Amino acid sequence: MSADTPINPLANKHQAWSALFSEPMSELVQRYTASVGFDKRLARADIQGSLAHAQMLAAQGVIGERDLADIERGMAQIRAEIETGHFVWKLELEDVHLNIEARLTELVGDAGKRLHTGRSRNDQVATDIRLWLRGEIDRIAALLTAMQRALVELAAQHTETVMPGFTHLQVAQPVSFAHHLLAYVEMFARDAERLADVRRRVNRLPLGAAALAGTSYPLDRRKVAELLGFEGLCENSLDAVSDRDFAIEFAAFASLVMVHVSRLAEEIVLWMNQNFGFIDLADRYCTGSSIMPQKRNPDVAELARGKSGRVVGHLMALITLMKGQPLTYNKDNQEDKEPLFDTVDTVADTLRIMAEMAAGIVVKPEAMERAARRGYATATDLADYLAKKGVPFRDAHEVVAHAVKVAMQRGLDLAELPLPELQAFHPQVGADVHEALTLRGSMAARAVVGGTAPAQVQLQIERHRARLG
């Protein structure tokens, strides 16, 4: 639209504040400031909050029982219209709140106008976001549980499956594939703890703060909190309407969980690479190439990895949005919704598809074991073997380094070196040395709590199953 576009004289006839103004809002400003295109997804929460507010107003004698009945009847029809797609969203009404209020007034008359008694859109929108986000938190918590269960059940099939454990992406020590998977279960378990902690701070009621200073009407805020299932109140009206730290905190949780997803996705991409060949994925989680007919690309894992950047970006956007705002409410806060909505959608979709994909992973144990043998993964076990015979560990470390060098020159694994040659490196090497150099012997020896010994891993699997229910 050009600067010369004529102003629509009817553009703000429905605005609650329009009587003050001597000219209507331009269509450009109307489009620029409107949020109904995205905040209409708060409709269910808006209706829920409004009904609780109306019930409290009636209980306090602020509105009559007839008004309450009309409001409840009108809201039931509006909910049905929204759910069936028959509700007409109007850009000139700016946001979800005014759209619903205007339709309610059309349906029930003055009772609809009385609904806004004792509240402002400032505390109304803060309440709606918290109600909506609380529900989404519960949905994501369930998806986090499903993600953990998928990994635990895959791990349960592979407590004895040997794979190379890596540091610096170099073969380090043998671990069980189950142990490796359970590392991600621990990450997601901490994410679930963080999410539960976020929920407690989300679940506080702002309604009753009104525009910024509270209200002169005799509201029973605790009654509204009880009706809506809030655990407490936002105790300062200025803070209640202005801060979005609960949304930022959720975005921080989301960023962490997506970082953990990204790490797992990266490993899935590596494991499926032919040079690793550790796993295979079902065709439904892969795509082909437009030019190379042999390709099976792990696009789901790659996209999950990429979407972590999107979510972290939303966290930065929300922090930046809030950092310069004076008290109290500012229009800047309209910009909190799109990044928050997209963060929720991205995390939920990613957890769902990753859990489904993980549950269908086909493991190739032989390839994992071959990789562990190629990297001298039991070198530390030989050093530990000597240390247990009384050789200072630093000396043992040097002895084993020489042994590995010789084995590498000959293209052999340590376990393939004949006993006399191993004994030539140190007189404490005995006939039992090869027991320490087997991959499974190495795993079984690490029976400390949290270690990769299959018996310990099985205990961890049982603990996680009990925790996840």
Sine and cosine of phi, psi and omega as CSV:
sin_phi,cos_phi,sin_psi,cos_psi,sin_omega,cos_omega
0.00,0.00,0.67,-0.74,0.02,-1.00
-1.00,0.09,0.20,-0.98,0.01,-1.00
-0.92,0.40,-0.31,0.95,-0.05,-1.00
-1.00,-0.04,0.05,1.00,0.00,-1.00
-0.85,0.52,0.77,-0.64,-0.05,-1.00
-0.91,0.40,0.52,-0.85,0.02,-1.00
-0.98,0.22,0.70,-0.71,0.07,-1.00
-0.98,0.20,0.91,-0.42,-0.07,-1.00
-0.92,0.39,-0.26,0.96,0.00,-1.00
-0.98,-0.20,0.12,0.99,-0.19,-0.98
-0.86,0.51,-0.56,0.83,-0.07,-1.00
-0.80,-0.60,0.52,0.86,-0.04,-1.00
-0.92,0.38,-0.37,0.93,-0.01,-1.00
-1.00,-0.07,-0.07,1.00,-0.07,-1.00
-0.93,0.38,0.65,-0.76,-0.04,-1.00
-0.92,0.39,-0.34,0.94,-0.09,-1.00
-0.94,-0.34,0.16,0.99,-0.25,-0.97
-0.95,0.32,-0.37,0.93,-0.07,-1.00
-0.89,0.46,-0.43,0.90,-0.02,-1.00
-0.95,0.31,-0.43,0.90,-0.24,-0.97
-0.99,-0.12,0.57,-0.82,-0.05,-1.00
-1.00,-0.08,-0.14,0.99,0.09,-1.00
-0.60,-0.80,0.51,-0.86,-0.04,-1.00
-0.97,0.25,0.30,-0.95,0.06,-1.00
-0.94,0.34,0.65,-0.76,0.05,-1.00
-0.95,0.33,0.40,-0.92,0.00,-1.00
-0.89,0.45,-0.56,0.83,0.02,-1.00
-0.89,0.45,-0.75,0.66,0.02,-1.00
-0.90,0.43,-0.61,0.79,0.01,-1.00
-0.86,0.51,-0.73,0.69,0.00,-1.00
-0.93,0.36,-0.61,0.79,-0.05,-1.00
-0.92,0.40,-0.58,0.81,-0.09,-1.00
-0.99,-0.11,-0.24,0.97,-0.05,-1.00
-0.94,0.35,0.57,-0.82,0.03,-1.00
-0.83,-0.56,0.02,1.00,-0.11,-0.99
-0.90,0.44,-0.40,0.91,0.02,-1.00
-0.88,0.48,-0.47,0.88,0.01,-1.00
-0.87,-0.50,-0.47,0.88,-0.08,-1.00
-1.00,0.09,0.00,1.00,0.05,-1.00
-0.91,0.42,-0.26,0.97,0.08,-1.00
-0.94,0.33,-0.15,0.99,0.10,-1.00
-1.00,0.06,0.08,1.00,-0.14,-0.99
-0.84,0.54,-0.72,0.70,-0.02,-1.00
-0.87,0.49,-0.70,0.72,0.03,-1.00
-0.91,0.41,-0.60,0.80,0.00,-1.00
-0.90,0.45,-0.70,0.71,0.03,-1.00
-0.91,0.42,-0.68,0.73,0.01,-1.00
-0.87,0.50,-0.73,0.68,0.01,-1.00
-0.91,0.42,-0.63,0.78,0.00,-1.00
-0.91,0.41,-0.64,0.77,0.02,-1.00
-0.90,0.43,-0.65,0.76,0.05,-1.00
-0.90,0.43,-0.66,0.75,0.03,-1.00
-0.88,0.47,-0.68,0.73,0.00,-1.00
-0.90,0.43,-0.66,0.75,0.02,-1.00
-0.88,0.47,-0.66,0.75,0.03,-1.00
-0.92,0.40,-0.68,0.74,0.03,-1.00
-0.86,0.51,-0.65,0.76,0.03,-1.00
-0.92,0.39,-0.68,0.74,0.01,-1.00
-0.89,0.45,-0.50,0.86,0.00,-1.00
-1.00,0.02,-0.04,1.00,0.02,-1.00
0.98,0.20,0.22,0.97,0.00,-1.00
-0.97,0.23,-0.60,0.80,0.15,-0.99
-0.82,-0.57,0.30,-0.95,-0.04,-1.00
-1.00,0.08,0.24,-0.97,0.01,-1.00
-0.90,0.43,-0.55,0.84,0.04,-1.00
-0.90,0.43,-0.67,0.74,0.06,-1.00
-0.87,0.50,-0.69,0.72,0.01,-1.00
-0.87,0.49,-0.70,0.71,0.00,-1.00
-0.89,0.46,-0.66,0.75,0.02,-1.00
-0.90,0.43,-0.68,0.73,0.02,-1.00
-0.88,0.48,-0.71,0.71,-0.01,-1.00
-0.90,0.43,-0.65,0.76,0.04,-1.00
-0.90,0.43,-0.72,0.69,-0.01,-1.00
-0.90,0.44,-0.66,0.75,0.00,-1.00
-0.91,0.41,-0.57,0.82,0.05,-1.00
-0.89,0.45,-0.65,0.76,0.02,-1.00
-0.93,0.37,-0.66,0.75,0.01,-1.00
-0.89,0.46,-0.68,0.73,0.02,-1.00
-0.86,0.51,-0.69,0.73,0.00,-1.00
-0.90,0.43,-0.65,0.76,0.02,-1.00
-0.89,0.45,-0.66,0.75,0.01,-1.00
-0.91,0.40,-0.71,0.70,-0.06,-1.00
-0.92,0.40,-0.50,0.87,0.00,-1.00
-1.00,-0.08,0.00,1.00,0.03,-1.00
0.98,0.19,0.28,0.96,-0.03,-1.00
-0.99,-0.14,-0.08,1.00,0.01,-1.00
-0.96,0.28,0.71,-0.70,-0.02,-1.00
-0.99,-0.12,0.94,-0.33,0.03,-1.00
-1.00,0.09,0.77,-0.64,-0.09,-1.00
-0.91,-0.41,0.84,-0.54,-0.02,-1.00
-0.87,0.49,-0.60,0.80,-0.06,-1.00
-0.92,0.39,-0.25,0.97,0.06,-1.00
-1.00,-0.02,0.07,1.00,0.28,-0.96
0.97,0.23,-0.82,0.58,-0.11,-0.99
-0.57,-0.82,0.05,-1.00,-0.02,-1.00
-0.88,0.48,-0.58,0.82,-0.11,-0.99
-0.93,0.37,-0.75,0.66,-0.01,-1.00
-0.95,0.32,-0.53,0.85,0.07,-1.00
-0.88,0.48,-0.72,0.69,-0.01,-1.00
-0.94,0.35,-0.67,0.74,0.00,-1.00
-0.89,0.45,-0.66,0.75,0.00,-1.00
-0.90,0.43,-0.68,0.74,0.02,-1.00
-0.91,0.40,-0.61,0.79,0.04,-1.00
-0.88,0.47,-0.67,0.74,0.01,-1.00
-0.91,0.41,-0.61,0.80,0.09,-1.00
-0.87,0.50,-0.61,0.79,-0.10,-0.99
-0.99,0.14,-0.62,0.78,-0.16,-0.99
-0.82,-0.58,0.06,1.00,0.10,-1.00
0.95,0.30,-0.70,-0.72,-0.14,-0.99
-0.87,0.49,-0.49,0.87,0.03,-1.00
-0.85,0.52,-0.60,0.80,0.04,-1.00
-0.91,0.42,-0.58,0.82,0.03,-1.00
-0.94,0.33,-0.48,0.88,-0.03,-1.00
-0.98,0.22,-0.30,0.95,-0.06,-1.00
-0.85,0.53,-0.55,0.84,-0.10,-0.99
-0.99,0.15,0.07,1.00,0.02,-1.00
-0.86,0.50,0.78,-0.63,0.10,-0.99
0.99,0.17,0.15,0.99,0.05,-1.00
-0.64,-0.77,0.25,-0.97,0.05,-1.00
-0.81,-0.58,0.29,-0.96,0.14,-0.99
-0.89,0.45,-0.38,0.92,-0.01,-1.00
-0.90,0.44,-0.78,0.63,0.02,-1.00
-0.98,0.20,-0.41,0.91,0.03,-1.00
-0.91,0.41,-0.75,0.66,-0.04,-1.00
-0.93,0.37,-0.61,0.80,0.04,-1.00
-0.88,0.48,-0.61,0.79,0.04,-1.00
-0.93,0.37,-0.70,0.71,-0.01,-1.00
-0.86,0.51,-0.70,0.72,-0.02,-1.00
-0.89,0.45,-0.68,0.73,0.00,-1.00
-0.90,0.43,-0.68,0.74,0.04,-1.00
-0.88,0.48,-0.74,0.67,-0.02,-1.00
-0.90,0.45,-0.72,0.69,-0.06,-1.00
-0.92,0.40,-0.58,0.81,0.05,-1.00
-0.85,0.52,-0.71,0.70,0.04,-1.00
-0.89,0.46,-0.64,0.77,0.02,-1.00
-0.93,0.36,-0.58,0.82,0.07,-1.00
-0.87,0.50,-0.69,0.72,0.01,-1.00
-0.90,0.44,-0.61,0.79,0.03,-1.00
-0.92,0.38,-0.67,0.74,0.00,-1.00
-0.93,0.36,-0.57,0.82,0.06,-1.00
-0.86,0.51,-0.66,0.75,0.03,-1.00
-0.91,0.41,-0.62,0.79,0.03,-1.00
-0.93,0.37,-0.58,0.81,0.09,-1.00
-0.89,0.45,-0.64,0.77,0.06,-1.00
-0.89,0.46,-0.70,0.72,0.01,-1.00
-0.89,0.45,-0.62,0.78,0.04,-1.00
-0.88,0.47,-0.71,0.70,0.00,-1.00
-0.90,0.43,-0.68,0.74,0.00,-1.00
-0.87,0.49,-0.67,0.75,0.00,-1.00
-0.86,0.51,-0.68,0.73,0.00,-1.00
-0.94,0.34,-0.63,0.78,0.01,-1.00
-0.89,0.45,-0.69,0.72,-0.04,-1.00
-0.94,0.34,-0.56,0.83,0.11,-0.99
-0.91,0.41,-0.67,0.75,0.02,-1.00
-0.87,0.48,-0.62,0.79,-0.05,-1.00
-0.87,0.50,-0.40,0.92,0.01,-1.00
-1.00,0.08,-0.12,0.99,-0.20,-0.98
-0.67,-0.75,0.58,0.82,0.04,-1.00
-0.92,0.40,-0.46,0.89,-0.02,-1.00
-0.98,-0.17,-0.03,1.00,-0.02,-1.00
-0.98,0.21,0.86,-0.52,-0.05,-1.00
-1.00,0.03,0.71,-0.71,0.15,-0.99
-0.66,-0.75,0.33,-0.94,0.08,-1.00
-0.97,0.24,0.75,-0.66,0.21,-0.98
-1.00,0.06,0.59,-0.81,-0.13,-0.99
-0.90,-0.45,0.56,-0.83,0.39,-0.92
-0.78,-0.63,0.62,-0.78,-0.08,-1.00
0.84,0.55,0.40,0.92,-0.08,-1.00
0.87,0.50,0.39,0.92,0.13,-0.99
-0.94,-0.34,0.57,-0.82,-0.01,-1.00
-0.85,0.52,0.77,-0.63,-0.07,-1.00
-0.89,-0.46,-0.92,0.40,-0.01,-1.00
-0.56,-0.83,0.44,-0.90,0.04,-1.00
-0.96,0.29,0.68,-0.73,0.10,-1.00
-0.71,-0.70,0.28,-0.96,0.10,-1.00
-0.99,0.11,0.54,-0.84,0.03,-1.00
-0.86,0.50,-0.59,0.81,0.04,-1.00
-0.87,0.50,-0.68,0.73,0.00,-1.00
-0.88,0.48,-0.65,0.76,0.02,-1.00
-0.88,0.47,-0.72,0.69,0.01,-1.00
-0.89,0.46,-0.62,0.78,-0.04,-1.00
-0.92,0.39,-0.36,0.93,0.10,-0.99
-0.87,0.49,-0.64,0.77,0.04,-1.00
-0.95,0.32,-0.55,0.83,0.08,-1.00
-0.87,0.49,-0.66,0.75,0.03,-1.00
-0.89,0.45,-0.66,0.75,0.03,-1.00
-0.88,0.48,-0.74,0.67,-0.02,-1.00
-0.93,0.37,-0.49,0.87,0.07,-1.00
-0.91,0.42,-0.67,0.74,0.07,-1.00
-0.91,0.42,-0.59,0.80,0.07,-1.00
-0.87,0.50,-0.66,0.75,0.02,-1.00
-0.90,0.44,-0.62,0.78,0.06,-1.00
-0.90,0.45,-0.69,0.73,0.03,-1.00
-0.88,0.47,-0.66,0.75,-0.02,-1.00
-0.90,0.44,-0.66,0.75,0.04,-1.00
-0.89,0.46,-0.59,0.81,0.02,-1.00
-0.93,0.36,-0.66,0.75,0.07,-1.00
-0.86,0.50,-0.68,0.73,-0.05,-1.00
-0.84,0.55,-0.62,0.79,-0.02,-1.00
-0.88,0.47,-0.60,0.80,0.00,-1.00
-0.99,0.13,-0.47,0.88,0.13,-0.99
-0.91,0.41,-0.58,0.81,-0.20,-0.98
-1.00,0.10,0.79,0.61,0.08,-1.00
-0.79,-0.61,0.65,-0.76,-0.17,-0.99
-1.00,0.03,0.85,-0.53,0.11,-0.99
-1.00,0.06,-0.39,0.92,-0.12,-0.99
-0.84,0.54,0.72,-0.70,-0.11,-0.99
0.94,-0.35,-0.26,0.96,0.09,-1.00
-0.96,0.27,-0.31,0.95,-0.02,-1.00
0.85,0.53,-0.64,-0.77,-0.08,-1.00
-0.93,0.37,-0.69,0.72,0.05,-1.00
-0.21,-0.98,-0.39,0.92,-0.19,-0.98
-0.92,-0.38,0.12,0.99,-0.14,-0.99
1.00,0.01,-0.23,-0.97,-0.07,-1.00
-0.62,-0.78,0.41,-0.91,0.03,-1.00
-1.00,0.08,-0.14,0.99,0.04,-1.00
-0.97,0.23,0.49,-0.87,-0.07,-1.00
-0.99,0.17,0.91,0.41,-0.04,-1.00
-0.96,0.27,0.54,-0.84,0.12,-0.99
-0.95,-0.31,1.00,0.04,-0.08,-1.00
-0.90,0.43,-0.58,0.82,-0.02,-1.00
-0.92,0.38,-0.53,0.85,0.07,-1.00
-0.90,0.43,-0.70,0.72,0.04,-1.00
-0.89,0.45,-0.67,0.74,0.03,-1.00
-0.85,0.52,-0.67,0.75,0.00,-1.00
-0.91,0.42,-0.69,0.72,0.00,-1.00
-0.89,0.46,-0.57,0.82,-0.07,-1.00
-1.00,-0.09,-0.03,1.00,0.04,-1.00
0.98,0.20,0.35,0.94,0.08,-1.00
-0.98,0.19,0.58,-0.82,-0.04,-1.00
-0.99,0.10,-0.28,0.96,-0.02,-1.00
-0.22,-0.98,-0.05,-1.00,-0.02,-1.00
-0.94,-0.35,0.47,-0.88,0.29,-0.96
-0.97,0.25,0.91,-0.42,-0.26,-0.97
-0.99,0.10,-0.20,0.98,0.02,-1.00
-0.84,-0.54,0.85,-0.53,-0.12,-0.99
-0.90,0.44,-0.57,0.82,0.02,-1.00
-0.90,0.43,-0.73,0.69,0.01,-1.00
-0.91,0.41,-0.62,0.78,-0.10,-0.99
-0.85,0.52,-0.64,0.77,-0.10,-1.00
-1.00,-0.03,-0.24,0.97,-0.22,-0.98
-0.94,-0.34,-0.48,0.88,-0.13,-0.99
-1.00,-0.05,0.52,-0.86,0.09,-1.00
-0.81,-0.59,0.51,0.86,-0.03,-1.00
-0.90,0.44,-0.47,0.88,0.03,-1.00
-0.91,0.42,-0.60,0.80,0.05,-1.00
-0.94,0.33,-0.63,0.78,0.05,-1.00
-0.90,0.44,-0.67,0.74,0.00,-1.00
-0.90,0.43,-0.64,0.77,0.08,-1.00
-0.88,0.47,-0.68,0.74,0.01,-1.00
-0.90,0.44,-0.54,0.84,0.07,-1.00
-0.92,0.39,-0.69,0.72,0.11,-0.99
-0.84,0.55,-0.75,0.66,-0.05,-1.00
-0.87,0.49,-0.62,0.78,0.02,-1.00
-0.90,0.45,-0.67,0.74,0.01,-1.00
-0.92,0.40,-0.71,0.71,-0.01,-1.00
-0.91,0.42,-0.57,0.82,0.02,-1.00
-0.96,0.28,-0.48,0.87,0.13,-0.99
-0.89,0.45,-0.68,0.73,0.03,-1.00
-0.92,0.40,-0.66,0.75,0.08,-1.00
-0.86,0.51,-0.68,0.73,-0.04,-1.00
-0.89,0.45,-0.65,0.76,0.02,-1.00
-0.90,0.44,-0.71,0.71,0.04,-1.00
-0.89,0.45,-0.68,0.74,0.01,-1.00
-0.87,0.48,-0.65,0.76,0.03,-1.00
-0.88,0.48,-0.65,0.76,0.01,-1.00
-0.93,0.37,-0.62,0.78,0.05,-1.00
-0.87,0.49,-0.67,0.74,0.05,-1.00
-0.87,0.49,-0.71,0.70,0.02,-1.00
-0.91,0.42,-0.73,0.69,-0.06,-1.00
-0.88,0.47,-0.52,0.85,-0.02,-1.00
-0.99,0.14,-0.31,0.95,0.04,-1.00
-0.86,0.51,0.64,-0.77,-0.06,-1.00
-0.85,0.52,-0.46,0.89,0.00,-1.00
-0.95,0.31,-0.34,0.94,0.15,-0.99
-0.99,-0.15,-0.87,0.49,0.02,-1.00
0.91,0.41,0.49,0.87,-0.07,-1.00
-0.98,0.21,-0.51,0.86,-0.09,-1.00
-0.63,-0.78,0.17,-0.99,0.21,-0.98
-0.72,-0.69,0.46,-0.89,0.02,-1.00
-0.92,-0.40,0.48,-0.87,0.07,-1.00
-0.88,0.47,0.53,-0.85,-0.04,-1.00
-0.84,0.55,-0.52,0.85,-0.08,-1.00
-0.93,0.37,-0.19,0.98,0.05,-1.00
-0.96,-0.29,0.20,0.98,-0.02,-1.00
-0.80,-0.60,0.27,-0.96,0.10,-0.99
-0.75,-0.66,0.23,-0.97,0.03,-1.00
-0.98,-0.21,-0.14,-0.99,0.01,-1.00
-0.93,-0.36,0.55,-0.83,0.03,-1.00
-0.96,0.27,-0.26,0.97,-0.07,-1.00
-0.80,-0.60,-0.44,0.90,-0.07,-1.00
-0.93,-0.37,0.98,-0.20,-0.15,-0.99
-0.92,0.39,-0.26,0.97,-0.04,-1.00
-1.00,0.09,-0.14,0.99,-0.19,-0.98
-0.98,0.20,0.66,-0.75,0.22,-0.97
-0.78,-0.63,0.98,-0.20,-0.13,-0.99
-1.00,-0.10,0.73,-0.68,0.00,-1.00
-0.98,0.18,0.89,0.46,-0.15,-0.99
-0.89,0.45,-0.57,0.82,-0.01,-1.00
-0.88,0.47,-0.73,0.69,0.01,-1.00
-0.90,0.44,-0.66,0.75,0.00,-1.00
-0.90,0.44,-0.66,0.75,-0.02,-1.00
-0.93,0.36,-0.61,0.79,0.08,-1.00
-0.88,0.48,-0.65,0.76,0.06,-1.00
-0.88,0.48,-0.69,0.72,-0.02,-1.00
-0.93,0.36,-0.58,0.81,-0.04,-1.00
-0.93,0.36,-0.28,0.96,0.08,-1.00
-0.88,0.48,-0.61,0.79,0.04,-1.00
-0.90,0.43,-0.59,0.81,0.04,-1.00
-0.88,0.47,-0.70,0.71,-0.04,-1.00
-0.94,0.34,-0.67,0.74,0.06,-1.00
-0.87,0.49,-0.60,0.80,0.05,-1.00
-0.88,0.47,-0.63,0.78,0.04,-1.00
-0.90,0.43,-0.61,0.79,0.07,-1.00
-0.86,0.50,-0.72,0.70,0.01,-1.00
-0.89,0.46,-0.62,0.78,0.01,-1.00
-0.89,0.45,-0.68,0.73,-0.03,-1.00
-0.93,0.37,-0.65,0.76,0.04,-1.00
-0.89,0.46,-0.70,0.71,0.00,-1.00
-0.91,0.41,-0.61,0.79,0.04,-1.00
-0.84,0.54,-0.64,0.77,-0.13,-0.99
-1.00,0.06,-0.43,0.90,-0.29,-0.96
-0.89,0.45,-0.47,0.88,-0.10,-0.99
-0.95,-0.30,0.18,0.98,-0.12,-0.99
-1.00,0.07,0.80,-0.59,0.17,-0.99
-0.98,0.22,0.29,-0.96,0.10,-1.00
-0.93,0.37,0.64,-0.77,0.10,1.00
-0.91,-0.42,-0.97,-0.25,-0.05,-1.00
-0.94,0.35,0.65,-0.76,0.11,-0.99
-0.72,-0.69,0.47,-0.88,-0.05,-1.00
-0.88,0.47,-0.34,0.94,0.08,-1.00
-0.74,0.67,-0.60,0.80,-0.13,-0.99
-0.92,0.40,-0.20,0.98,0.15,-0.99
-0.87,0.48,-0.45,0.89,-0.04,-1.00
-0.99,0.17,0.05,1.00,0.02,-1.00
-0.98,0.21,-0.39,0.92,-0.23,-0.97
-0.98,0.22,-0.73,0.68,-0.06,-1.00
-0.88,0.48,-0.73,0.69,0.07,-1.00
-0.90,0.44,-0.59,0.81,0.02,-1.00
-0.92,0.39,-0.71,0.70,0.01,-1.00
-0.87,0.49,-0.71,0.70,-0.04,-1.00
-0.93,0.38,-0.57,0.82,0.06,-1.00
-0.88,0.47,-0.73,0.68,0.02,-1.00
-0.86,0.51,-0.76,0.65,-0.04,-1.00
-0.88,0.48,-0.68,0.73,-0.05,-1.00
-0.92,0.40,-0.71,0.70,0.00,-1.00
-0.90,0.43,-0.71,0.70,-0.03,-1.00
-0.89,0.45,-0.74,0.67,-0.01,-1.00
-0.89,0.45,-0.64,0.77,-0.04,-1.00
-0.93,0.38,-0.71,0.71,0.02,-1.00
-0.89,0.46,-0.65,0.76,-0.02,-1.00
-0.89,0.46,-0.75,0.66,-0.09,-1.00
-0.96,0.28,-0.54,0.84,0.04,-1.00
-0.93,0.38,-0.62,0.78,0.03,-1.00
-0.90,0.43,-0.69,0.72,0.02,-1.00
-0.90,0.44,-0.68,0.74,-0.02,-1.00
-0.91,0.41,-0.69,0.73,-0.02,-1.00
-0.89,0.46,-0.62,0.79,-0.02,-1.00
-0.89,0.45,-0.40,0.92,-0.04,-1.00
-0.97,-0.24,0.21,0.98,0.01,-1.00
-0.90,0.44,0.74,-0.67,0.10,-1.00
-0.98,-0.18,0.88,-0.48,-0.08,-1.00
-1.00,-0.03,0.62,-0.79,0.04,-1.00
-0.91,-0.42,1.00,0.07,-0.11,-0.99
-0.86,0.50,-0.59,0.81,-0.05,-1.00
-0.89,0.45,-0.65,0.76,0.01,-1.00
-0.92,0.40,-0.63,0.78,0.04,-1.00
-0.89,0.46,-0.69,0.72,-0.04,-1.00
-0.93,0.38,-0.63,0.78,0.04,-1.00
-0.87,0.48,-0.66,0.75,0.00,-1.00
-0.91,0.43,-0.61,0.79,0.02,-1.00
-0.91,0.40,-0.59,0.81,-0.01,-1.00
-0.95,0.33,-0.51,0.86,-0.06,-1.00
-0.95,0.32,-0.35,0.93,-0.18,-0.98
-0.96,-0.27,0.26,0.97,0.01,-1.00
0.82,0.57,0.74,0.68,-0.10,-0.99
-0.93,0.36,-0.27,0.96,-0.03,-1.00
-0.98,-0.18,0.24,0.97,0.00,-1.00
-0.87,0.50,-0.67,0.74,0.02,-1.00
-0.90,0.44,-0.55,0.83,0.02,-1.00
-0.90,0.43,-0.60,0.80,0.05,-1.00
-0.92,0.39,-0.64,0.77,0.06,-1.00
-0.89,0.45,-0.69,0.73,0.05,-1.00
-0.89,0.46,-0.63,0.77,0.02,-1.00
-0.85,0.53,-0.72,0.69,0.00,-1.00
-0.93,0.37,-0.64,0.77,0.01,-1.00
-0.88,0.48,-0.62,0.79,0.02,-1.00
-0.94,0.35,-0.30,0.95,0.06,-1.00
-1.00,-0.02,0.07,1.00,0.07,-1.00
0.97,-0.25,-0.03,1.00,0.02,-1.00
-0.98,0.18,0.79,-0.62,0.06,-1.00
-0.80,0.60,0.66,-0.76,-0.15,-0.99
-0.86,0.52,-0.63,0.77,-0.01,-1.00
-0.90,0.44,-0.60,0.80,0.08,-1.00
-0.93,0.37,-0.67,0.74,0.03,-1.00
-0.87,0.49,-0.63,0.78,0.02,-1.00
-0.85,0.52,-0.69,0.72,-0.01,-1.00
-0.92,0.38,-0.64,0.77,0.02,-1.00
-0.87,0.50,-0.73,0.68,-0.04,-1.00
-0.92,0.40,-0.60,0.80,0.05,-1.00
-0.84,0.54,-0.66,0.75,0.05,-1.00
-0.91,0.42,-0.65,0.76,0.00,-1.00
-0.90,0.44,-0.67,0.74,0.01,-1.00
-0.90,0.44,-0.65,0.76,-0.01,-1.00
-0.87,0.50,-0.70,0.72,0.02,-1.00
-0.90,0.43,-0.70,0.72,0.00,-1.00
-0.87,0.49,-0.65,0.76,0.02,-1.00
-0.90,0.44,-0.67,0.75,0.00,-1.00
-0.89,0.45,-0.51,0.86,-0.03,-1.00
-0.99,-0.11,-0.05,1.00,0.02,-1.00
0.94,0.35,0.52,0.85,-0.02,-1.00
-0.88,-0.47,0.40,-0.92,0.18,-0.98
-0.99,0.16,0.36,-0.93,0.03,-1.00
-0.83,0.56,-0.65,0.76,-0.04,-1.00
-0.92,0.39,-0.29,0.96,-0.02,-1.00
-1.00,0.00,-0.16,0.99,0.06,-1.00
-0.95,0.32,0.73,-0.69,0.02,-1.00
-0.88,0.48,0.44,-0.90,-0.03,-1.00
-0.84,0.55,-0.71,0.70,-0.01,-1.00
-0.85,0.53,-0.60,0.80,0.00,-1.00
-0.93,0.37,-0.63,0.77,0.04,-1.00
-0.91,0.41,-0.63,0.77,0.00,-1.00
-0.92,0.39,-0.43,0.90,0.01,-1.00
-0.92,0.38,-0.37,0.93,0.01,-1.00
-0.98,0.21,-0.49,0.87,0.03,-1.00
-0.28,-0.96,0.67,-0.74,-0.06,-1.00
-0.92,0.38,-0.28,0.96,0.00,-1.00
-0.98,0.18,-0.13,0.99,0.04,-1.00
-0.94,0.33,0.82,-0.57,-0.03,-1.00
-0.91,-0.42,-0.06,-1.00,-0.05,-1.00
-0.92,0.40,-0.32,0.95,-0.02,-1.00
-1.00,0.06,0.10,0.99,-0.14,-0.99
-0.90,0.44,-0.57,0.82,-0.07,-1.00
-0.93,0.38,-0.38,0.93,0.08,-1.00
-0.90,0.44,-0.57,0.82,0.00,-1.00
-0.97,0.24,-0.31,0.95,-0.10,-1.00
-0.99,-0.12,-0.01,1.00,0.06,-1.00
-0.98,0.19,0.52,-0.86,-0.02,-1.00
-0.89,0.46,-0.71,0.71,-0.03,-1.00
-0.96,0.29,-0.52,0.86,0.10,-1.00
-0.91,0.42,-0.63,0.78,0.05,-1.00
-0.88,0.47,-0.72,0.69,0.01,-1.00
-0.89,0.46,-0.74,0.67,-0.09,-1.00
-0.89,0.45,-0.49,0.87,-0.03,-1.00
-0.94,0.35,-0.36,0.93,-0.06,-1.00
-1.00,-0.05,0.93,0.37,-0.12,-0.99
-0.99,-0.11,0.20,0.98,0.07,-1.00
-0.90,0.43,0.45,-0.90,0.05,-1.00
-0.83,0.55,0.81,-0.59,-0.05,-1.00
1.00,-0.01,-0.02,1.00,-0.01,-1.00
-0.99,0.11,0.04,-1.00,-0.12,-0.99
-1.00,-0.02,0.01,1.00,0.05,-1.00
-0.83,0.56,0.74,-0.67,-0.05,-1.00
-0.79,0.61,-0.60,0.80,0.01,-1.00
-0.90,0.44,-0.65,0.76,0.04,-1.00
-0.93,0.37,-0.65,0.76,0.01,-1.00
-0.89,0.47,-0.64,0.77,0.03,-1.00
-0.89,0.46,-0.62,0.78,0.06,-1.00
-0.89,0.46,-0.63,0.77,0.02,-1.00
-0.92,0.39,-0.63,0.78,0.05,-1.00
-0.87,0.49,-0.70,0.72,0.02,-1.00
-0.90,0.43,-0.61,0.79,0.03,-1.00
-0.90,0.44,-0.70,0.71,-0.02,-1.00
-0.92,0.40,-0.65,0.76,0.03,-1.00
-0.87,0.50,-0.69,0.73,0.02,-1.00
-0.90,0.43,-0.63,0.78,-0.02,-1.00
-0.93,0.36,-0.62,0.78,-0.08,-1.00
-1.00,0.10,-0.30,0.96,0.06,-1.00
0.98,0.20,0.00,0.00,0.00,0.00
